Amino acid sequence: QVQLVESGGGLVQAGGSLTLSCAASGRPTSNYVMGWFRRAPGREREFVGLISRNGETTHYIDSVKGRFSISRDNAKNTVYLQMNSLKSEDTAVYYCAADESGSLPYHYWGQGTQVTVSS
């Protein structure tokens, strides 16, 4: 079992930056592929990106490539989502998730943190 808690959400102007954190407890994050997902108002939850267990590999959806960056510190059991050049369409509840395989569906989920980008 692993418990995930996101933090760092808030209100930011378009073009601004925000960094989300996901703190894990229960089991070492090094056991898991970590992913970030988001759910915008009126839309289904979508995959944003993931990072491999050792942090050497990342993958992002096209709409955030070059703007978002995922990193991890396994010593701190924490994963980060750095978001730059934010757009209004990035407004969503952001969730971190963990899975041993990294394949959908992810097994463990945080409660989410709200990110609102004002235009």
KEKE-3310 file (N, C-alpha, C; in steps of 0.2 Angstrom, whole numbers, plus 5000, padded with zeros to 4 digits):
npx = (5004:5002:5001:4996:4999:4995:5001:5003:4995:4985:4980:4984:4991:4989:5003:5011:5019:5019:5022:5019:5018:5020:5018:5023:5019:5021:5026:5041:5044:5052:5048:5038:5031:5027:5014:5005:4990:4975:4959:4948:4935:4920:4925:4933:4945:4962:4977:4993:5007:5021:5034:5048:5053:5067:5068:5074:5067:5054:5038:5026:5010:5005:5000:5006:5020:5036:5032:5028:5036:5041:5048:5058:5061:5068:5073:5067:5054:5046:5037:5037:5028:5032:5026:5025:5023:5009:4992:4975:4968:4974:4968:4962:4959:4973:4980:4991:4998:5002:5009:5015:5017:5015:5006:4989:4975:4981:4986:4986:4981:4981:4972:4970:4974:4969:4971:4971:4970:4971:4965)
npy = (4994:5011:5028:5043:5061:5076:5092:5110:5116:5130:5147:5154:5166:5166:5160:5160:5150:5135:5123:5107:5095:5078:5068:5053:5039:5025:5014:5013:5025:5022:5009:5011:5016:5033:5043:5058:5065:5073:5082:5091:5104:5097:5087:5071:5062:5064:5057:5065:5064:5054:5046:5036:5022:5025:5038:5041:5041:5049:5054:5062:5070:5077:5090:5096:5095:5101:5111:5106:5097:5082:5076:5067:5063:5050:5048:5056:5052:5058:5066:5077:5090:5101:5115:5126:5141:5142:5139:5143:5132:5123:5122:5113:5099:5091:5075:5064:5048:5031:5016:4999:4993:5004:5004:5008:5004:5015:5010:5016:5032:5049:5063:5074:5090:5107:5117:5132:5142:5159:5169)
npz = (5000:4996:5000:4994:4993:4986:4983:4982:4972:4965:4961:4946:4935:4917:4907:4918:4931:4940:4953:4957:4970:4975:4988:4995:5005:5015:5006:4998:4985:4974:4970:4961:4945:4942:4939:4932:4932:4926:4928:4920:4921:4917:4909:4906:4916:4912:4906:4910:4911:4914:4925:4925:4937:4941:4937:4925:4913:4905:4900:4890:4887:4871:4872:4883:4882:4882:4891:4903:4916:4923:4938:4951:4967:4975:4987:4995:4993:4985:4971:4957:4948:4937:4930:4917:4907:4908:4903:4900:4898:4905:4917:4930:4941:4948:4948:4957:4954:4957:4951:4949:4937:4928:4919:4913:4922:4934:4951:4963:4970:4973:4982:4974:4968:4966:4951:4944:4931:4926:4913)
capx = (5000:5006:4997:4999:4996:4997:5001:5006:4990:4982:4978:4990:4989:4991:5010:5014:5022:5017:5025:5015:5022:5016:5022:5021:5021:5019:5031:5046:5041:5056:5044:5033:5031:5023:5010:5001:4983:4971:4952:4946:4928:4916:4929:4935:4952:4966:4984:4997:5014:5024:5041:5050:5055:5073:5068:5078:5062:5048:5033:5021:5005:5008:4998:5011:5027:5040:5030:5028:5042:5040:5054:5056:5067:5066:5076:5061:5048:5042:5037:5035:5026:5034:5022:5027:5019:5002:4987:4968:4965:4977:4964:4960:4961:4978:4981:4997:4996:5007:5008:5021:5019:5015:5001:4983:4974:4985:4983:4986:4979:4980:4966:4970:4975:4966:4975:4966:4974:4966:4967)
capy = (5000:5018:5034:5049:5067:5081:5099:5115:5119:5136:5151:5157:5169:5163:5162:5159:5143:5132:5116:5102:5090:5072:5065:5046:5036:5018:5010:5018:5027:5019:5003:5013:5021:5038:5047:5064:5065:5079:5082:5098:5104:5094:5083:5065:5063:5062:5056:5070:5062:5049:5046:5029:5021:5028:5044:5042:5041:5053:5054:5068:5071:5082:5097:5099:5094:5108:5116:5103:5093:5078:5074:5063:5062:5044:5048:5060:5049:5064:5067:5084:5092:5108:5118:5132:5144:5139:5141:5143:5125:5118:5122:5106:5095:5087:5070:5060:5041:5026:5009:4995:4992:5010:5003:5010:5009:5015:5007:5021:5039:5055:5066:5079:5097:5111:5122:5137:5147:5164:5172)
capz = (5000:4996:5001:4990:4994:4982:4986:4977:4968:4967:4956:4943:4928:4911:4906:4924:4933:4946:4954:4961:4973:4977:4994:4996:5012:5015:5003:4994:4978:4969:4968:4957:4940:4945:4934:4934:4928:4927:4926:4919:4922:4912:4905:4909:4918:4906:4908:4908:4910:4919:4926:4927:4944:4942:4935:4919:4907:4906:4894:4891:4881:4866:4874:4888:4880:4882:4896:4909:4917:4929:4941:4957:4972:4978:4994:4999:4992:4982:4964:4956:4941:4936:4925:4915:4902:4909:4899:4904:4896:4910:4923:4931:4947:4946:4953:4955:4954:4957:4949:4949:4930:4924:4914:4915:4926:4940:4957:4969:4968:4978:4982:4969:4970:4960:4948:4941:4927:4924:4907)
cpx = (5004:5000:5000:4995:4999:4997:5004:5001:4988:4980:4984:4988:4992:4998:5014:5016:5019:5021:5021:5020:5017:5020:5019:5023:5018:5024:5035:5043:5046:5053:5040:5034:5026:5020:5007:4995:4980:4964:4950:4938:4924:4919:4931:4943:4956:4973:4988:5004:5016:5031:5043:5052:5062:5074:5071:5073:5056:5044:5028:5016:5007:5006:5002:5018:5030:5038:5030:5034:5040:5047:5053:5063:5065:5068:5070:5055:5043:5042:5034:5033:5027:5030:5023:5023:5012:4997:4980:4966:4969:4973:4961:4962:4967:4979:4988:4994:5002:5005:5014:5022:5019:5009:4994:4979:4979:4982:4982:4985:4979:4973:4965:4971:4972:4971:4971:4971:4969:4969:4967)
cpy = (5006:5023:5040:5055:5073:5088:5104:5118:5126:5140:5155:5161:5165:5165:5161:5151:5141:5125:5112:5097:5084:5068:5058:5044:5029:5013:5015:5019:5024:5012:5005:5018:5027:5042:5053:5064:5072:5078:5089:5098:5102:5089:5077:5066:5061:5062:5063:5068:5057:5049:5039:5029:5025:5035:5046:5043:5045:5053:5058:5067:5077:5089:5100:5098:5101:5113:5113:5098:5089:5076:5070:5063:5056:5044:5052:5057:5054:5064:5074:5085:5099:5110:5125:5135:5141:5143:5140:5135:5120:5118:5116:5104:5091:5081:5066:5052:5036:5019:5005:4994:4999:5010:5005:5003:5009:5013:5012:5028:5043:5058:5072:5086:5102:5116:5126:5142:5153:5167:5180)
cpz = (5000:4997:4998:4992:4990:4985:4981:4972:4970:4961:4953:4937:4922:4909:4912:4925:4939:4947:4959:4964:4975:4982:4995:5003:5011:5012:4999:4987:4973:4967:4962:4951:4943:4939:4937:4929:4930:4925:4926:4920:4916:4908:4909:4911:4912:4909:4905:4907:4915:4919:4928:4934:4945:4940:4928:4912:4909:4899:4895:4885:4877:4869:4879:4887:4879:4887:4903:4910:4924:4932:4948:4961:4977:4986:4998:4997:4989:4974:4963:4949:4941:4929:4923:4909:4902:4905:4902:4903:4901:4916:4924:4938:4944:4951:4951:4957:4954:4954:4948:4941:4926:4919:4917:4917:4932:4946:4962:4967:4974:4977:4977:4972:4964:4958:4943:4937:4924:4918:4907)
residu = (GLN:VAL:GLN:LEU:VAL:GLU:SER:GLY:GLY:GLY:LEU:VAL:GLN:ALA:GLY:GLY:SER:LEU:THR:LEU:SER:CYS:ALA:ALA:SER:GLY:ARG:PRO:THR:SER:ASN:TYR:VAL:MET:GLY:TRP:PHE:ARG:ARG:ALA:PRO:GLY:ARG:GLU:ARG:GLU:PHE:VAL:GLY:LEU:ILE:SER:ARG:ASN:GLY:GLU:THR:THR:HIS:TYR:ILE:ASP:SER:VAL:LYS:GLY:ARG:PHE:SER:ILE:SER:ARG:ASP:ASN:ALA:LYS:ASN:THR:VAL:TYR:LEU:GLN:MET:ASN:SER:LEU:LYS:SER:GLU:ASP:THR:ALA:VAL:TYR:TYR:CYS:ALA:ALA:ASP:GLU:SER:GLY:SER:LEU:PRO:TYR:HIS:TYR:TRP:GLY:GLN:GLY:THR:GLN:VAL:THR:VAL:SER:SER)
# end
